[in-house]
Amino acid sequence: MDRSNARYQRLGYLALNVSDLERSARFYEDIVGLQRSETRGNSVFFRCSDRHHDIVLHKAPTPGLKRIGWQMEAATQVQTLEQHFHGLGIPTQRVSNREAVDLAIDGGFRMREPTTGVLMEFYSHMDTASEVFHPGHTKIERLGHVVLASADMAETEKFFAENMNFKVSDRIENGVVHMRCFPNPLHHSFGIGAGQAAQLHHVNFMVTDMDDIGRANTRMKSHKIPIVYGPGKHPQSESVFFYFLDPDGLTLEYSYGMEEFPEQDARAPRLFPMKVESVDHWGGLPEPDFAKVGAIETAET
């Protein structure tokens, strides 16, 4: 496959595993500021956009990442990518008609990324919600990005670049790689961090108002929610960041501002040295619980 044929609209949605569904649902609604769309069995759908959902919470014994959904530009892109994975000998599975209806998508397929084991879903359309999304206490603009830890960061980067047409925006030496799902312009919708094993690192929500970062800082402190990093400012994307933990210890982030890339003639990736100032312009350090929880589900149940 000519990998330039793989074209994405966006990071579609994330399916997260949580240990106590209703406790986490209240947290993502009341504290994070998502809007609850619907409940189906042991799953609760949330949105921060006019689409059917951006986050799905699933009840599971081990908290972490269940699935990443990528929305592509057209159904033909989905088909071409599926054929490419077949050529690599990577098994794929079609999304059943029943589950496609539940997810409000046009079918698509799933595969396991071989270097991390994460299940990924590819589709080209998701239905819009019946009502416009109205932000509450936090002006969430979109689901921004997901970062995974990998025991072999170089191999994970290679797979996403060579087989999925993701573009590297920046690197921190031996620390993290920021990638964009081409031609989506955001500095990164996906990241790979160095780790002892593959796991979810963090989930990001982008906000439209700098004041939302300050208000989140106050809100988390008043509710005794652990703050694990920030506020600070990432030198790569120039995003102001703020990280906190959900009830299971999964790391979530609000960020404000991000560099955007043109489809043509984009700048070359930069390499930053491994030092504190390469992670935070303001010199902050994360707390010990930052990005410690987030098992990757190895088999869907």
C-alpha positions, 0 to 999 in steps of 0.5 A: 500500500502507498501509505500516503493513501491513509488519510484521517479526519481525527482521533475518533474516540477512546473506550476506557475500562473503569472499575466502578461505572457509576462512580466514574460516570459521575466524575467524567460528567461532574468533574471533567465536564463531559455530557452523558449521551446514553447508557447501554448495559455496562457501558456509558457514552459521553461526548464533548462535541456534536458527535454521538460520543468521544469517550465510552466507559466500560465496567471492567475489573482492571482500569485502563484502555480498551480501544482507540477509534480512528475516523478516516476521511472515507470508507475507501480509506478504511478498506485500503488500510484493512487490505494493507494489514492483511498484507502484513499478516495482521488479523483484522475483524469487522465491526458487526452490524449490531455493534456499529449501530450501538457505536453510531458508526458505519462499520469498519474494522479492528486490529491489534497494533503489534508493538503495544497490543492495543486494539484499534478501530477504523471507520469513516463516519459517526452519527451526530448527536440529537442535540448540540453540545453545550460546554458546562463548567469547562469549555472543552473543544475536543478530545485532543490526543491519547498517549501510550507508553511502549517498551520499544518506543522506536518500533511503535513509532516505526509501525505508526509511521510506515503502516498508518501514515502518521507523521512525527511532529517532535521528539524528546530524546529517549522520552516521547514521540509526538505524532499526528494522524495525517492530514489532521493538522494538530501537533499531535493526536497520538504520542508514544512514551518510553516505558517498562511495558505497554500501557495507557499514559494519558488522555487529553481534552483540549479547551478553548479558554485559558481560564479553564486551566486555572478554574480546573486547578481550583476545582480539583483542589476543592474536590480533593482530586489528585493533581499530578502535573502542572499547570505548565507549558509544553515546549513542543506544542506550546500547549498549557497543560494540567494533569489530574487523576480519575477515580481509578488513577487514570491520568487525564489532561486539559490543555489550551493551545496547540501548534497546527501543521499545514498538509503541504510543506510542514516543518521538519520534526525537532529533537529535544534533549531529555531534560526538565525544560524540554517537557515544561517551559516553567520547569515543573516536575510530575508527581509520582502517580503521574501516568502510573495506571492504565492497563491495555486490555488484551482481549475484548470481553 
